[in-house]
Amino acid sequence: MKNILHFTQKKSRYQKIIGHLHTMWSMRLLKVKNFKIEPVPRNAIQSFVEKWHYSHSTNGVQQTQCFALFDDNRMIGAMIYALPSMKSTAAKYNPDNPLRCWELRRLCCIDDTPTNTESYFIGQTLRWIRQNTDIEVIVSYADLEQGHEGIVYKASNFHLIGQSGGGRNLMVDGKKFHARSLNQKEKPYGRDLKRRWENKEGHKFWESKQDMYFVDTKPKNIYVYYLNKKIKKKLLKLYL
């Protein structure tokens, strides 16, 4: 009986490996130009982003437009454009029309997609935005803390215009939050974090200060894409 069970488990693992290799090979044979993008509601990509994006979260993202990337009927990528997380960002990178500035907040694809899939995805969404909105500037950040330098943005003709300052993350029971989460009073999780932080000293719930603490993070590379040539010519002089 044990031999049969061992053989079945071994066969199951073998089948999984073969299935994975088959998927990888199939994806490599595909051409990115055959993929299709579609504008979609947030709930259509929410679980996909939570699975495939390194943050595994969309907390704090106030989306303005979402997209999905498809291979036939299978979703293989997702993207979220949103209002910049800070109002000063829009005013800085599109001072004449800050309301016409979006931030690319989430971009993710499944593993083993063909080379250039992400840059193709970005390019197709930028074309859609140019044709269907009056947005003039797109801002995005490459997180050096995650080892991302922004190669995909360079391949998509974004301009590297500098770096943000180093930041801080709030660690709570081993889970990472942005430092600003403590001040998100309009959000239930923000109020909970604030309450816990203010009561952590001497509160019986806390056995150690290590349950909740800040850690410093690396800066981020700042990339900008101009959908309006006149604005591009005007603003690039300020940064380059």
Steps between C-alpha positions, in 0.01 A plus 500: 500500500785735589670428169180580310456827693864596438465424131180706477661798675809474281287481189296802614817709551630384163175603332518843663857551379409390147195728506712796614762434231227472239357836610844662488566363152156608377553854631841528333347408165248782529556846358409801710326668207235228520409598857197723549438771757161599634388778734332324792346583838719465806319193630595314182872517585502540879582139586750478212696801629494367856650173375758620246613847612790500745300711749206253494279798580306790349446686828494876452478482119222729374472363150400711200545233234578128508614269222538128448729320256366183337638202314176388331262484800768457766605802703879525513549860615336785688564871542355780712530870427395727782513849636848566642523391861600857591339811348838672485617236250247605237575868562873436461496296179213676325479842669268660244245217509555283810163328454632363172774302669464130583731261678561142386448335839492126425644290217534124507503200269509127557836327500660377177341753267701579185769766500363856472152403619490774765630776271248392234224509762602849613523627143152378413347659810674831427351492150155439648542786749613737225198412286234493770596755766650846538780378730833664417757351738560155648727455804634172631756384753748213488551362850871446564408330827353221286794496260304682229700762311236576237628318193144445379435877518813579302385248238165682491662842434446641846751761617701443818496836673640423844444315824266536790642529846541187706186408686377294792274201536301408808537136600207355694517136610733432208272669243616808309301826485594839359596746771210726397258225600506633856342823376231344281225596745226457242598134457401239764842332481668842546302570816581153634873546434500842664321365806744212533804727456383745765432219749796275434708646785399332825186338360448140613442393139859582415779283634769668289552820304603279208136424426469840332791702366631706207764394248682726254460431126703581190395784265298443184588594145248750359383455142274729298326450166354795308191443288510860377805602292474870586493425872787255458716763331417755767537287813800288406710817506429522873626153582761402241 
